[in-house]
């Protein structure tokens, strides 16, 4: 099985739930902290191409803290530098199985993707 990476920030409650689920199910994964480990433009571009602006958590405090003009003008084409500057805009966690990527944490979805 390809290496599984869970992207997020360590103090996010949803990330903690996803990590606990992976640990409880004995699934090997690497945790990548957006803040501590950073992100590349290529990673963000690939995620934006896959998820569109659904990559951005528009209910987050990071989103609400953005300048209204930046929020209103945000597109897939111009979002990368904004996300690199404020990686906590990304919907967390982002699970990359090596084949499939998902944002957010739903135990049933993780079960379907990773069980077996």
N, C-alpha and C positions, 0 to 999 in steps of 0.2 A: 504494500500500500504506500502511496506517496506520502511525504512528510506533511503533517497537518500543522497549520499555523493559525493561532488565534490572535487577532490584532485588537488592541484596545488600550485602556489605561487601567492601571492596577487598582485604583480606588473607586472605580465605577461599579455600582451594585449589580448591574446586569452582566458585566464582565465577570464579576465574582461568581455569580450563579452559573454562568457557562463553564467557567474553570472548574467549579465544584462538580458539575455534571460530568465533564470529561474525566476528571480524577476518579469519581465514583464508578464510572463505567470502564476504568482501566485503559483509557485511550491515550496513547502517546501523542503529545503535541508540543509545539514550541510556542511560548507566549512572546509576543512582540509588542512592547509598550510604545505607543505613538510618541509619547513625550521623551522617554529615556532613549529609545532606539532610533527614533526619527523615521521619516518616510522619504521616498524619492518621488520626483515628478513623474517618472515612468510608472510607479505603482499607482499613484493617484489617477493618472491618465487612464490606465487600464481599468481601474475600478469605475471611473466615470463613464468610460465607453460601455462597460457592462451594465451598470446600474442606473446611469443617467443621474439626475439630481436626487433620485431616491437614495443615493449614497449619503446625502446630507440629512441630518436629524433636525428638522425644522421646529421641533418642540424643545430643543436644548437651550440651556442658558447661553451657550456659545453663540447660537444662531440669534437669539434675542439681543445679545450684546453687540452684534455687528451693526455697523452704520446702516441705517435704513436704505440709503442709496445703493450700498453694496448688495444688500439682500435683494432689492428690487431688480438689480441689473444682473444678478448671478445667472449664468448659463453653463452648460456642460463645457463650452469652449473657453470660458474665462475662469472657471472655478478652481483649477489646480493651484495657482498661487495663493488664493484665499484659503484653501484647505491646508496647504503646506504651512501657511502662517498660523492657522488655527486648526490643528488636526482634530481637536475635540468636536469639530463640526460633523465628523464621520459618525454615522449610525453604528452604535457599538452593541456587541462585539462584531467584528468581521471575521468569519470563519473561512479559511481557505483549505480545502481538503487536497489540493493539488489537481483536482478535476472540476470541482464545483465551489462556488463562493456564495455565502449567505451573510446578510446583515441581521442584527438583532439576535435574540435568543428565544427559541421555542423548543422546549424539551422534545416534543413529538417530531419536529423537523430534524433535530440532531439525531434522534433515534433512527429515523428513516434513512438519513444520510450515512450514519456511521455504524449502525448495528450490523453484526454478522461477522 
